[in-house]
Amino acid sequence: MTTTSKLQRSRDMIADFVRPHLEAGEGIKVVLANANGPLPPLTPIVPIFGVAAMCTRWFRAYALVVTEGRVLLVRRGKVRPGRPQSVDLALPIERVTVLEWTERPSYGTLVLDADGQRLRLHTVGTFSVDIPAILHALKVPSQSAK
């Protein structure tokens, strides 16, 4: 199976999960199939649980879905992307702005302001190919996206 077909299968899985959460007549414009996002720091009892537990709690796998009118953040699991689990955030598209997109050779970082909440999402490898479509859907001029 090629990387492209795996990526498309992942996009389709996210789209199928999100469809019941869409409003009447709302369609999906673009899906960012996988991005990891840090959570707020843990409490001081982290050393009791160990470094591995700390890492799995700091990072979550998400998908980002942009429709004609909303942006949805879908939780996919801890560290590694799995089946979609929940819609953690659903906001009108006008209340979500791109603060920064930094592209590096093997990964990228997308920083969004979602109604005053800062979301930092990291994309790796083939999942970064969806970023230009996300930026276009969120109406970011190409020269100011980086």
Secondary structure, DSSP 8 states (H G I E B T S, - for coil): --HHHHHHHHHHHHHHHHGGGS-TT--EEEEEEEEEEE-----TTHHHH-HHHHHHHHEEEEEEEEESSEEEEEEEEESS--S--EEEEEEEGGGEEEEEEEE-SSEEEEEEEETTEEEEEEEEGGGGGGHHHHHHHTT--GGG--
